[in-house]
Amino acid sequence: MTRAASAEPHARAEAPGPRRRAPWLLAGAAYAGFVISLYLTFVHYRGYVSPCYVVHGCEEVQTSKYSVILGVPLALVGAIFFGLMFYLGIGLLTSSRLRVVQIYKVVAFAGALAIIPLFLLQAIVLKAFCTYCVATEALMLVLWVASFWLAAAAPRPSGPGGDKTGAAGG
């Protein structure tokens, strides 16, 4: 066996897999969602309507009575949500503690549940789609699905027996 052939499996074993790339993907997707939501928030408060590029209906969606809940634009709620997800994504990059992973997964699931009625409102009630809204909904699905790749770091053995409690394994 040649030296190059023997190094190839070792190089493949060290190549980053989906579990190592997941925090980067999650942080990037959350940042993109934050930027889009922040843009829609500015558009809302300025009284503009952003142009549609892929689908038609941005004006209907952005100016509908469903775009604001209790006086707060949904775009602002989205910006806060994606900002939180970005913050948690940075936490995943710097730490893989079980608590951070659990919180991320729960919040991502809550976000995935929240987009269901929003998408249905566009499809059934308004019969119009906003390009930016659909993009943030797709990003939210990416956050939720990619959160399944997250794995918490295994606890390190702290005693000579390899058990955190100090008891001998056997």
Buried (B, 14 or more C-beta within 10 A) or exposed (E): EEEEEEEEEEEEEEEEEEEEEBBBBBBBBBBBBBBBBBBBBBBBEEEEBBEBEEBEBBBBBBEBEBBBEEEEBBBBBBBBBBBBBBEBBBBBEEBBBEEBBEBBBEBBEEBBEBBEEBBEBBEEEBEBBBBBBBBBBBBBBBBBEBBEBBEBEEEEEEEEEEBEEEEEEE
